[in-house]
C-alpha cells in the first residue's frame, strides 16, 4: 500500500479546467473579497463554544449545527481526535477567547477505522523517517468519542470541562447521535 494520495486524472481534475486547484481557490477568493464587507466581529465566539471534529469533507459543520460565522471556534483534524495540538487550541480558545463549552464530533465511515499504527511504519519505509505523531486509529467510534471526552475533561490546561459532550455524525442521514461518557 502506498501512503501517497492519488491525483485525479480525469475531467474532474482542476488542471483540465486550466489551472491548479489552488488557482481556482484563489480566484474564488477574489470574487468573495469583491463582495466582502467587514462583519465587525472579534475572535471571541458568540456562543462561547469550541467544536472539535474530523476533517472529513462530508461534514458541513456550520450547516449541520445551525451555526453562523462568528458563533464558534472550529478545530478539525483526522478523526476529530483530541491530540496535544487540539488541547493547545482548546486552551487558547478557553483561556484567551472565552469559550466555555466543547462539542466533539466524530462520524460514521471514518477513514481512521481502516488504518492502523502500521501506517507510521509504512511512512518510515517510504520517506526514511518515522513520524513523531500517532495515527490515533480506532475500531469503535463510540469508544473513541469517549476517549476524546476523557482527554478534554482531564486536561490540566482547560478550565471549563463541565460542558463537554460527544457525538457521532451519521454521514448518510446527517443526524447526530450523542455518546454518553463512560
Buried (B, 14 or more C-beta within 10 A) or exposed (E): EEEEEEEEEEEEEBEEEEEEEEEEEEEEEEEEEEEEEEEEEEEEBBBBBBBBBBEBEEBEBBEBBEBEEBBBBBBBBBBBBBBEEBBEBBBBBBEEBBBBBBBBBBBBEBEBBEBEEEBBEBBEEEEEEEEEEEBBBBEEBBEBBBBBBBBBBEBEEBEBBEEBBBBBBEEEEEEBBEBEEE
